[in-house]
Amino acid sequence: MSEDEKVRENRIRRAAERQGMQLQKSRRRDPRAIDFGGYMLVDASSNTLILGGSPYAYSASLDEVETYLFDRK
């Protein structure tokens, strides 16, 4: 992960926290695993999955999470 990507991930993580959500990243280390490098967005108060749980856990990309957080009405 490049420095720019890490900065972007941290910015999105902070935005999620301000909106009462938690950004979770897959801890998988095997690049061939289906959920490697994926994300989930979870409601912090109820621990309810918001994004990235279908069709498998950590299925959202950073782009999808960013779109969800910044382009919602």
Long-range contacts (C-beta under 8 A, 24 or more apart in sequence): 5-62, 8-62, 8-66, 9-62, 12-62, 12-65, 12-66, 12-69, 15-69, 15-70, 16-41, 16-65, 16-69, 17-44, 19-69, 20-44, 20-45, 21-50, 21-69, 23-65, 24-58, 25-58, 26-57, 26-58, 28-58, 35-59, 39-64, 39-65, 41-65, 41-68, 41-69
